[in-house]
């Protein structure tokens, strides 16, 4: 079978719906092909029928208004919006716009003409279907079409390739109201059919074990037919958005939308995140700080590939950026930008990368995606830029007020400003350190460490040695001794290596143990041979502790062993200490692990040996 269309949208989920609508409303012929049997994605198929952060704009306002009206008739008074109303509304709106919808169509290959995508092959219950299109929008979530076309991509965090936790959401009836329990079920490789299957079964086991405990006497209505996958592939585009862009509220000449959220990784094992994420969350306590910026159109263009646009969470960005730019509201915008650009590409007979950006921006302003003027606030009064603007960093000399906050519960923002001001902060910090003590001295030492200054090392080391448990009043905050250990790791200083290695076998939980292991990976190889041997012996004792990794709790209260991560991280440390046989012995067991994410992690760790 064969079809032709002007715009093909692959995926009818969050971004796919708005991509198809926006393209069709510009007068082009649109086909949307969905592998499932319903539209709406996360909201309707993964059970998350509430919004969390993101920025309301464009077509989504109309979708929300129509969903509210229909939801009143359906009843149930759900939090957020009625999921069945949303599914009915999106199908109706696509029908009104003249979009042809094909369900149960799974993309398996792309047709290329040089570096240009000219169509996609699908397997369907009716056999193979070939759809030729002038422009294709990849709204698959994981960037499947981009990968089939040969696009570069990244997956998961740098350390072990592991992605943000998945959910499997139950829908419940409680006192006449439809509600949900959005808990974390563990880790999954969303690109592996075997691992997705395992996670679906694992998620249902969690439900059996925990549902009554959380929601008794609620009645279970249904379980989401799809996993809530928060992170998958990220396609390499013509520009790669960063968390720094979001933190500083950066603007771009080819801005196509704005995003707004916070660094919402659900990780409890922050030692496995990169050092920037550890500084932002653990040292500064800024996990919940709002971030947001303009998103350049270049992020929608897969590098080196024509005829194709990214219209889903696989948008071109770093892994850290993707923890914020993945909310439903923002992905609805992502789809609308991609669909509008696809229509403009068809109507002006140019490749998507060559569309007139000013014309595209004018259309997006008409649709309410971009404001009439760049900058300022949107219709809901949200700041367009991030929490800390680039002007704050570049033009403001650090006031004495920032120094005064060091040692208090508000020191995270102060350390950020002092760090970003660079050399201008060094002399005031050194002067303050001469007379400081206690918590204030630790705060000053942390700020100096971020500036790669070592004058505060004695205070950092003292806080680690005395197991300083002071915690900032912020979400996902860690004790002072962990903050100081991260700072010593940044400086490459092994002064507390033996002490923290001994702590491994005594009184730390799994999340804290990971911070110690990563610190030792970076610093212990510089120690004398006898000290390296002592550390290796203590790590071996640590790995034989009863119930290793069983104390780890996911967001939402589910227990999930993190033994796999502790052992793989220990393997990397053994390799750094010259114990290659011990490292390879651990890795051998995980390379054939039943869990796809663990196998991926083992391969990545082994590549470092």
C-alpha positions as CSV (number, residue, x, y, z in Angstrom):
1,X,0.0,0.0,0.0
2,X,1.2,3.5,-0.7
3,X,0.0,7.0,0.3
4,X,1.3,10.5,-0.5
5,X,0.9,13.6,1.6
6,X,2.5,17.0,2.1
7,X,3.2,16.6,5.8
8,X,3.6,13.3,7.6
9,X,3.5,13.4,11.4
10,X,4.8,10.2,12.9
11,X,3.3,9.8,16.4
12,X,0.0,11.1,17.7
13,X,1.1,11.8,21.2
14,X,1.6,15.1,23.0
15,X,3.7,16.8,20.3
16,X,2.2,14.9,17.4
17,X,-1.3,16.3,18.0
18,X,-0.3,19.9,17.9
19,X,2.1,19.3,15.0
20,X,-0.7,17.9,12.9
21,X,-3.2,20.6,13.9
22,X,-0.8,23.5,13.3
23,X,0.2,22.2,9.9
24,X,-3.3,21.4,8.7
25,X,-4.6,24.8,9.8
26,X,-2.0,26.4,7.5
27,X,-3.7,24.7,4.6
28,X,-1.5,21.7,3.9
29,X,-2.4,18.0,3.6
30,X,-1.5,16.1,6.8
31,X,-1.4,12.5,7.7
32,X,-0.7,11.4,11.3
33,X,0.4,7.8,11.9
34,X,0.2,6.5,15.4
35,X,1.4,3.1,16.7
36,X,-1.2,3.0,19.4
37,X,-5.0,3.0,19.1
38,X,-5.6,6.5,20.6
39,X,-4.3,10.1,20.5
40,X,-2.9,12.3,23.2
41,X,0.3,10.5,24.5
42,X,1.2,11.1,28.1
43,X,-2.1,12.8,29.0
44,X,-4.4,10.0,27.8
45,X,-2.2,6.9,27.4
46,X,0.4,7.3,30.2
47,X,-2.2,8.5,32.8
48,X,-0.7,12.0,33.6
49,X,-3.8,14.1,33.2
50,X,-2.3,17.1,35.1
51,X,0.1,19.8,34.1
52,X,3.3,20.3,35.9
53,X,5.2,23.5,35.1
54,X,5.7,24.3,31.4
55,X,4.3,27.4,29.6
56,X,0.8,27.6,28.3
57,X,0.7,28.9,24.7
58,X,-0.8,28.5,21.3
59,X,-3.1,25.6,20.3
60,X,-2.9,24.0,23.7
61,X,-5.1,26.8,25.1
62,X,-7.9,25.8,22.7
63,X,-7.4,22.1,23.5
64,X,-7.6,22.9,27.3
65,X,-10.7,25.0,26.9
66,X,-12.5,22.4,24.9
67,X,-11.4,19.6,27.2
68,X,-12.7,21.5,30.2
69,X,-16.2,21.9,28.6
70,X,-16.4,18.3,27.6
71,X,-15.0,17.2,31.0
72,X,-17.9,18.8,32.8
73,X,-20.3,16.6,30.9
74,X,-18.3,13.4,31.6
75,X,-18.1,14.0,35.4
76,X,-15.6,12.6,37.9
77,X,-14.0,16.0,38.8
78,X,-10.4,14.9,38.1
79,X,-7.4,16.9,39.1
80,X,-6.0,18.7,36.1
81,X,-8.2,17.7,33.2
82,X,-10.4,14.8,32.2
83,X,-8.2,12.2,30.3
84,X,-11.1,10.8,28.3
85,X,-12.3,14.3,27.4
86,X,-8.8,15.1,26.2
87,X,-8.7,12.1,24.0
88,X,-12.1,12.8,22.4
89,X,-11.3,16.5,22.0
90,X,-7.9,15.9,20.2
91,X,-9.5,13.4,17.8
92,X,-12.3,15.8,17.1
93,X,-10.0,18.7,16.5
94,X,-7.8,16.7,14.1
95,X,-10.9,15.6,12.2
96,X,-12.2,19.2,11.9
97,X,-8.8,20.3,10.5
98,X,-8.9,17.6,7.8
99,X,-6.1,15.5,9.2
100,X,-6.1,11.8,8.2
101,X,-5.4,9.6,11.2
102,X,-3.9,6.1,10.9
103,X,-3.8,4.0,14.1
104,X,-1.7,0.9,14.7
105,X,0.9,2.0,12.2
106,X,4.5,1.3,13.5
107,X,7.3,3.0,11.7
108,X,10.0,0.5,10.6
109,X,12.1,2.3,7.9
110,X,12.6,5.6,6.1
111,X,13.0,6.3,2.4
112,X,16.1,8.5,1.8
113,X,17.1,10.5,-1.3
114,X,20.7,11.4,-0.5
115,X,20.5,13.1,3.0
116,X,16.8,13.9,2.5
117,X,13.9,11.9,4.1
118,X,11.1,11.5,1.5
119,X,8.9,9.0,3.3
120,X,8.4,6.4,6.0
121,X,7.5,2.7,5.9
122,X,5.0,1.3,8.4
123,X,3.9,-2.1,9.5
124,X,0.1,-2.3,10.1
125,X,-2.5,-5.0,10.7
126,X,-3.2,-4.6,7.0
127,X,0.4,-5.1,5.9
128,X,3.2,-2.8,4.9
129,X,2.3,0.8,4.2
130,X,4.6,3.3,2.5
131,X,3.8,7.0,3.0
132,X,5.7,9.6,0.9
133,X,5.8,13.1,2.2
134,X,7.3,16.5,1.4
135,X,8.1,17.0,5.1
136,X,8.1,14.5,7.9
137,X,7.7,15.5,11.6
138,X,9.2,13.0,14.1
139,X,6.8,13.1,17.1
140,X,7.6,9.5,18.3
141,X,9.0,10.7,21.6
142,X,12.3,8.8,21.3
143,X,13.3,10.3,17.9
144,X,12.8,7.0,16.1
145,X,12.4,8.5,12.6
146,X,15.5,10.7,13.1
147,X,17.5,7.6,14.1
148,X,16.2,5.6,11.2
149,X,17.4,8.4,8.9
150,X,20.9,8.3,10.5
151,X,20.8,11.2,12.9
152,X,23.3,11.4,15.7
153,X,21.8,11.2,19.2
154,X,22.6,10.8,22.9
155,X,20.8,8.7,25.5
156,X,20.8,9.0,29.3
157,X,23.3,10.5,31.7
158,X,27.0,10.6,30.9
159,X,28.1,8.3,33.7
160,X,26.1,5.2,33.0
161,X,23.6,6.0,30.2
162,X,20.7,5.6,32.6
163,X,17.6,7.7,31.9
164,X,15.1,9.4,34.3
165,X,12.8,7.0,36.1
166,X,9.6,5.8,34.4
167,X,6.1,5.7,35.9
168,X,3.1,3.4,35.4
169,X,0.1,5.3,36.6
170,X,-3.1,3.9,38.1
171,X,-6.3,5.8,37.7
172,X,-8.4,5.7,40.8
173,X,-11.9,6.6,42.0
174,X,-11.8,8.2,45.5
175,X,-14.8,9.7,47.1
176,X,-16.4,10.3,43.7
177,X,-13.3,11.9,42.2
178,X,-11.0,10.5,39.5
179,X,-7.4,10.7,40.7
180,X,-4.0,9.2,40.0
181,X,-0.8,8.1,41.7
182,X,2.2,9.2,39.7
183,X,5.0,7.1,41.3
184,X,8.4,6.2,40.0
185,X,8.8,2.5,39.1
186,X,12.5,2.4,38.4
187,X,14.8,2.6,35.4
188,X,14.1,1.5,31.8
189,X,15.8,1.6,28.4
190,X,12.9,3.0,26.4
191,X,14.5,1.9,23.1
192,X,14.5,-1.8,24.0
193,X,11.4,-3.8,23.6
194,X,12.6,-6.3,26.1
195,X,13.4,-3.7,28.8
196,X,10.0,-1.9,28.2
197,X,8.3,-5.2,28.6
198,X,10.2,-5.9,31.8
199,X,9.3,-2.4,33.2
200,X,5.6,-2.9,32.4
201,X,5.5,-6.1,34.5
202,X,7.7,-4.5,37.2
203,X,5.4,-1.5,37.4
204,X,2.3,-3.7,37.9
205,X,4.1,-5.6,40.6
206,X,4.7,-2.3,42.4
207,X,1.0,-1.5,42.1
208,X,0.0,-4.8,43.6
209,X,2.3,-4.3,46.5
210,X,1.7,-0.6,47.3
211,X,-1.7,0.6,46.0
212,X,-3.7,-0.2,49.1
213,X,-1.1,1.3,51.3
214,X,-1.3,4.7,49.5
215,X,-5.0,5.0,48.4
216,X,-7.2,2.7,50.5
217,X,-10.2,2.7,50.2
218,X,-9.9,4.1,46.6
219,X,-11.2,1.9,43.7
220,X,-8.8,1.1,40.9
221,X,-10.4,2.1,37.6
222,X,-7.6,1.4,35.2
223,X,-3.8,1.3,34.8
224,X,-2.2,3.4,32.1
225,X,-1.7,1.3,28.9
226,X,1.7,2.9,28.4
227,X,4.7,3.6,30.6
228,X,5.3,7.2,31.5
229,X,8.7,7.6,29.9
230,X,10.4,10.8,31.0
231,X,13.5,10.5,29.0
232,X,14.8,8.8,25.9
233,X,17.0,9.6,22.9
234,X,18.0,13.3,22.3
235,X,18.7,14.0,18.7
236,X,21.7,16.1,17.8
237,X,20.4,19.2,15.9
238,X,21.8,22.4,14.5
239,X,21.9,23.8,18.0
240,X,22.0,21.9,21.3
241,X,20.1,23.7,24.1
242,X,21.8,23.5,27.5
243,X,20.7,23.9,31.1
244,X,23.0,27.0,31.3
245,X,20.9,28.5,28.5
246,X,17.8,27.9,30.6
247,X,19.3,29.1,33.9
248,X,20.4,32.3,32.3
249,X,17.2,32.8,30.3
250,X,19.1,33.2,27.1
251,X,17.5,34.6,23.9
252,X,18.2,33.7,20.3
253,X,17.6,35.4,17.0
254,X,15.8,32.3,15.6
255,X,13.6,31.8,18.8
256,X,10.6,29.6,18.0
257,X,9.1,29.2,21.6
258,X,9.9,29.6,25.2
259,X,10.1,26.9,27.9
260,X,9.8,27.1,31.7
261,X,10.2,24.5,34.4
262,X,12.9,23.4,36.8
263,X,15.7,20.8,36.9
264,X,13.2,18.0,37.4
265,X,15.3,14.9,37.3
266,X,13.7,12.3,39.6
267,X,17.1,10.9,40.6
268,X,17.8,10.1,44.2
269,X,21.3,8.9,43.2
270,X,22.6,12.4,42.4
271,X,26.3,11.2,42.6
272,X,25.6,9.5,39.2
273,X,24.5,12.8,37.6
274,X,27.2,15.0,36.1
275,X,29.1,17.5,38.2
276,X,27.1,20.5,36.9
277,X,23.9,18.8,38.1
278,X,25.5,18.0,41.5
279,X,26.6,21.6,42.0
280,X,23.2,23.0,41.0
281,X,21.2,20.6,43.1
282,X,23.4,19.4,46.0
283,X,25.8,22.3,46.5
284,X,23.5,25.2,45.7
285,X,20.2,23.6,46.6
286,X,18.6,24.9,43.4
287,X,16.8,21.8,42.2
288,X,13.3,23.5,42.3
289,X,14.6,26.9,41.1
290,X,12.6,28.0,38.0
291,X,14.6,28.0,34.8
292,X,13.5,28.9,31.2
293,X,14.7,30.4,28.0
294,X,13.9,30.9,24.3
295,X,14.3,27.7,22.2
296,X,16.0,28.4,18.9
297,X,14.5,26.9,15.7
298,X,17.8,25.2,15.0
299,X,17.0,22.7,17.8
300,X,14.2,21.3,15.6
301,X,16.5,20.5,12.7
302,X,18.4,17.2,12.8
303,X,22.0,17.9,11.9
304,X,22.8,17.0,8.3
305,X,19.3,15.7,7.4
306,X,16.7,17.4,5.2
307,X,12.9,16.9,4.9
308,X,12.6,16.2,8.6
309,X,11.7,18.1,11.8
310,X,11.8,17.1,15.5
311,X,8.5,17.5,17.2
312,X,8.8,15.7,20.5
313,X,10.9,15.4,23.7
314,X,13.8,14.2,21.5
315,X,14.4,17.8,20.7
316,X,18.1,18.8,20.3
317,X,19.3,19.5,23.9
318,X,21.7,18.3,26.5
319,X,20.6,15.7,29.0
320,X,20.5,18.3,31.8
321,X,18.3,20.7,29.7
322,X,15.9,17.9,28.9
323,X,15.0,17.5,32.6
324,X,13.3,20.8,32.4
325,X,12.2,20.9,28.7
326,X,10.0,17.8,28.8
327,X,6.8,19.1,30.5
328,X,3.5,18.5,28.6
329,X,2.8,22.2,28.1
330,X,6.2,22.7,26.6
331,X,6.1,19.6,24.4
332,X,2.7,20.8,23.1
333,X,4.6,24.0,22.0
334,X,7.4,21.9,20.5
335,X,4.8,20.0,18.3
336,X,3.2,23.3,17.2
337,X,6.5,24.8,16.2
338,X,7.4,21.7,14.2
339,X,4.0,21.5,12.5
340,X,4.0,25.2,11.6
341,X,7.5,25.0,10.2
342,X,6.6,21.9,8.2
343,X,3.7,23.8,6.6
344,X,5.8,26.8,5.8
345,X,8.4,24.5,4.2
346,X,5.8,23.0,2.0
347,X,4.1,26.2,1.0
348,X,7.4,28.0,0.2
349,X,9.0,24.9,-1.4
350,X,12.2,25.1,0.7
351,X,13.8,22.6,3.1
352,X,12.8,23.0,6.7
353,X,16.3,24.3,7.6
354,X,15.9,27.1,5.0
355,X,12.4,28.5,5.9
356,X,12.2,32.2,6.4
357,X,12.6,32.4,10.1
358,X,10.9,35.8,10.3
359,X,7.9,34.5,8.5
360,X,7.9,31.5,10.9
361,X,8.1,33.7,13.9
362,X,5.3,35.9,12.6
363,X,3.0,32.8,12.2
364,X,4.0,31.6,15.7
365,X,3.1,35.0,17.1
366,X,-0.3,34.9,15.3
367,X,-0.8,31.5,17.0
368,X,0.1,32.7,20.4
369,X,3.3,30.6,20.7
370,X,5.6,33.6,20.7
371,X,4.8,36.9,22.3
372,X,4.2,40.0,20.1
373,X,7.5,41.4,21.4
374,X,10.5,39.4,22.5
375,X,11.1,39.5,26.2
376,X,8.8,40.6,29.0
377,X,6.1,38.4,30.4
378,X,3.6,36.1,28.8
379,X,-0.2,36.3,29.2
380,X,0.0,34.4,32.5
381,X,2.5,36.8,34.0
382,X,5.4,34.2,33.9
383,X,8.8,35.7,33.4
384,X,10.1,34.8,30.0
385,X,13.7,34.4,31.1
386,X,15.2,32.1,33.7
387,X,15.5,32.6,37.4
388,X,18.9,34.3,37.1
389,X,19.5,36.4,34.0
390,X,22.7,36.7,32.0
391,X,22.6,40.4,32.7
392,X,22.7,39.7,36.5
393,X,25.8,37.6,36.0
394,X,27.7,39.9,33.5
395,X,26.9,43.4,34.7
396,X,26.5,43.1,38.5
397,X,29.5,43.4,40.8
398,X,28.9,41.0,43.7
399,X,27.4,43.0,46.5
400,X,28.4,42.5,50.1
401,X,24.8,41.2,50.6
402,X,25.8,37.9,48.9
403,X,28.7,37.5,51.3
404,X,26.4,38.1,54.2
405,X,24.2,35.2,53.2
406,X,27.0,32.6,53.3
407,X,26.5,30.3,56.2
408,X,22.7,30.8,56.2
409,X,19.9,28.7,54.7
410,X,19.8,31.2,51.7
411,X,23.5,30.7,50.8
412,X,22.8,28.7,47.6
413,X,21.8,31.7,45.5
414,X,24.6,33.7,47.0
415,X,27.2,31.1,46.1
416,X,25.7,31.0,42.5
417,X,26.1,34.8,42.0
418,X,29.6,34.8,43.5
419,X,30.6,31.9,41.3
420,X,29.2,33.4,38.1
421,X,30.9,36.8,38.9
422,X,34.3,35.0,38.6
423,X,37.5,36.8,39.6
424,X,35.6,39.7,41.0
425,X,34.5,37.5,43.8
426,X,37.9,36.1,44.8
427,X,39.3,38.9,46.9
428,X,36.1,39.6,48.9
429,X,35.8,35.8,49.6
430,X,39.4,35.5,50.7
431,X,39.0,38.6,52.9
432,X,35.9,37.2,54.5
433,X,37.5,33.7,55.0
434,X,40.3,35.1,57.3
435,X,37.8,35.8,60.1
436,X,35.1,33.2,59.3
437,X,34.4,30.0,61.2
438,X,31.7,27.3,61.3
439,X,28.9,27.3,58.7
440,X,30.0,30.7,57.3
441,X,33.6,29.4,56.7
442,X,32.1,26.3,54.9
443,X,29.9,28.5,52.7
444,X,32.9,30.7,51.7
445,X,35.0,27.6,51.1
446,X,32.3,26.2,48.8
447,X,32.2,29.4,46.8
448,X,36.0,29.4,46.4
449,X,36.0,25.8,45.3
450,X,33.6,26.6,42.5
451,X,36.1,29.3,41.4
452,X,38.8,26.6,41.5
453,X,40.5,28.2,44.5
454,X,42.0,25.9,47.2
455,X,42.2,28.3,50.1
456,X,39.1,26.9,51.7
457,X,40.2,23.2,51.5
458,X,40.9,22.9,55.3
459,X,37.3,23.9,56.0
460,X,35.9,21.6,53.4
461,X,38.0,18.7,54.7
462,X,37.0,19.5,58.4
463,X,33.3,19.4,57.4
464,X,33.7,16.0,55.8
465,X,35.7,14.5,58.6
466,X,33.3,15.6,61.3
467,X,30.4,14.4,59.2
468,X,28.7,17.8,59.2
469,X,25.0,17.0,58.7
470,X,23.7,20.6,58.3
471,X,21.2,20.7,55.4
472,X,20.0,23.7,53.4
473,X,16.2,24.2,53.5
474,X,15.7,23.3,49.9
475,X,14.3,20.3,48.0
476,X,16.8,17.5,47.3
477,X,19.3,19.1,49.6
478,X,22.2,17.0,50.8
479,X,24.2,17.3,54.1
480,X,27.1,19.7,54.3
481,X,29.7,16.9,54.3
482,X,28.4,15.7,50.9
483,X,28.4,19.3,49.5
484,X,32.0,19.6,50.7
485,X,33.0,16.2,49.2
486,X,31.7,17.4,45.8
487,X,33.8,20.6,46.1
488,X,36.9,18.6,47.0
489,X,36.2,16.3,44.0
490,X,36.0,19.4,41.8
491,X,39.4,20.5,43.1
492,X,40.8,16.9,42.6
493,X,41.9,16.9,46.3
494,X,42.3,13.5,47.9
495,X,42.9,14.8,51.4
496,X,39.9,12.8,52.9
497,X,40.1,9.7,50.7
498,X,41.1,7.3,53.4
499,X,38.5,8.6,55.9
500,X,35.6,8.4,53.5
501,X,36.7,5.0,52.3
502,X,36.4,3.8,55.9
503,X,33.0,5.4,56.1
504,X,31.8,3.2,53.3
505,X,31.9,0.1,55.6
506,X,30.3,1.9,58.6
507,X,27.4,4.4,58.5
508,X,26.4,5.6,55.0
509,X,23.3,4.9,52.9
510,X,23.4,3.9,49.3
511,X,23.0,7.4,47.9
512,X,25.8,8.7,50.1
513,X,28.0,5.7,49.3
514,X,27.8,6.7,45.6
515,X,29.1,10.2,46.3
516,X,32.1,8.6,48.1
517,X,32.8,6.1,45.3
518,X,32.8,8.8,42.7
519,X,35.0,11.0,44.8
520,X,37.5,8.1,45.1
521,X,37.3,7.4,41.4
522,X,38.5,11.0,40.6
523,X,41.1,11.4,43.4
524,X,42.4,8.1,44.8
525,X,44.6,7.1,41.8
526,X,47.0,10.0,42.8
527,X,47.6,8.5,46.3
528,X,50.6,6.3,47.2
529,X,50.2,2.6,46.4
530,X,49.8,1.5,50.0
531,X,46.8,3.9,50.5
532,X,45.3,2.7,47.2
533,X,45.5,-0.8,48.5
534,X,43.8,0.2,51.8
535,X,40.9,1.9,49.8
536,X,40.5,-1.2,47.6
537,X,40.3,-3.4,50.7
538,X,37.6,-1.2,52.2
539,X,35.6,-1.1,49.0
540,X,35.7,-5.0,48.9
541,X,34.3,-5.0,52.5
542,X,31.6,-2.5,51.5
543,X,30.5,-4.7,48.6
544,X,29.9,-7.6,51.0
545,X,27.7,-5.7,53.3
546,X,24.3,-7.5,53.9
547,X,21.4,-5.9,51.9
548,X,23.7,-3.8,49.8
549,X,21.6,-1.2,47.9
550,X,18.3,-2.3,49.4
551,X,17.8,0.9,51.3
552,X,17.2,3.0,48.1
553,X,13.7,4.5,47.7
554,X,12.4,6.0,44.5
555,X,10.2,9.1,44.3
556,X,6.8,8.1,45.4
557,X,7.9,5.5,48.0
558,X,8.7,2.4,46.0
559,X,11.8,0.5,47.1
560,X,14.2,-0.5,44.3
561,X,17.6,-2.0,44.8
562,X,20.4,0.1,43.5
563,X,23.0,-2.6,44.1
564,X,23.6,-2.6,40.3
565,X,24.9,1.0,40.4
566,X,27.0,0.5,43.5
567,X,28.7,-2.5,42.1
568,X,29.3,-0.9,38.6
569,X,30.7,2.2,40.2
570,X,32.9,0.1,42.5
571,X,34.1,-1.7,39.3
572,X,35.2,1.6,37.8
573,X,37.0,2.5,41.0
574,X,38.8,-0.9,41.1
575,X,40.0,-0.2,37.6
576,X,41.3,3.2,38.6
577,X,43.1,1.5,41.6
578,X,44.8,-1.0,39.3
579,X,42.5,-3.9,40.3
580,X,41.4,-4.8,36.7
581,X,40.6,-8.4,37.5
582,X,38.1,-7.3,40.2
583,X,36.6,-4.7,37.9
584,X,36.1,-7.2,35.0
585,X,34.6,-9.8,37.4
586,X,31.8,-7.4,38.4
587,X,31.2,-6.2,34.8
588,X,31.0,-9.7,33.4
589,X,27.9,-10.4,35.5
590,X,26.1,-7.3,34.3
591,X,26.8,-7.5,30.6
592,X,24.2,-10.3,30.4
593,X,21.8,-8.8,33.0
594,X,18.1,-9.2,32.3
595,X,17.6,-5.4,32.7
596,X,18.5,-3.5,29.6
597,X,19.4,-0.3,31.5
598,X,21.9,-2.3,33.6
599,X,23.5,-3.9,30.5
600,X,23.8,-0.4,28.9
601,X,25.5,0.9,32.1
602,X,27.9,-2.0,32.2
603,X,28.9,-1.4,28.6
604,X,29.5,2.3,29.3
605,X,31.6,1.7,32.4
606,X,33.6,-1.0,30.7
607,X,34.5,1.4,27.9
608,X,36.2,3.6,30.5
609,X,38.6,0.8,31.7
